[in-house]
Amino acid sequence: METIVFATDRRIGKLLILGAVLVFIPYTILTLIFDYPLILREDTGTILTRFQAGGSTLIAVWWAFAVTGLPLLEAYVLIGQRLENKLPFIRWATILGVASGLVQIIGLLRWTFVVPVLANNYVHSTDPAIRAASIVAFQTIHQYGGVVLGEHLGQLLTIAWTILIASAFNQLSLFPKWLSWFGYFASTIYLLAQGDLFATVIPGFPVWDLAGLIGSTLWLIWLVVAGFQFLKLGRQEVRMVLV
């Protein structure tokens, strides 16, 4: 049983680090080749034209951005299995974490399987009605798949999971307290990004433009640090048994 626990801690650590790094890579590529996320502030015609110009490479990067978070889902489950017998709320935290990943994957995959069709119709059609319909369809899909699923629900569920797990780390004294507070801080900044979403339907809603970038970056850093803490925990447990 002890060997299983040690192996689980090491696997959790590796998955958290791997997942965070893998998510960061396609995100960075998108900022370079598609000017993401600033491109989303442009008019729909510009977005569709730029997307069409990106070709299959851009589609592939968006697909990678959607699926590279899968290692994190396994990490969520393993953390839940590791801690659920110690705190009653961990099972709910696991459900929220897995749900957050799934809705974000579903939301992001619109760029792989829906937006290419709309961009092709908009760029290559000479029929004004088809071009206009492509714009409306993109706005609808983007508002639902992006704003509602990926950003609103996805981010809120991610924040909830982070706060609950950080609280568990603190209550169980599993890691240094600063790690939990780092998680709370990153979650607070990340939560402020919701203002940008409400501003899409409520004109004048307060917005901090950098909240999403800073919050998501801090969250990824927190995952990496937590990953190294799990690796360290696994090594410490092995040494204690050997002694």
Protein Blocks (a to p, Z undefined) as FASTA:
>chain_A
ZZmmmmmmmmmmmmmmmmmmmmmmmmmmmmmmnopaklmmpcfklmmmmmmmnmmmlmmm
mmmmmmmmmmmmmmmmmmmmmmmmmpmklmmmmmmmmmmmmmmmmmmmmmmmmmmmmmmm
mmmpcbfklmmmmmmmmmmmmmmmmmmmmmmmmmmmmmmmmmmmmmmmmmnomacfklmm
mmmmmmmmmmmmmmmmmmmmmghiacdfklmmmmmmmmmmmmmmmmmmmmmmmmmmmmmm
mZZ
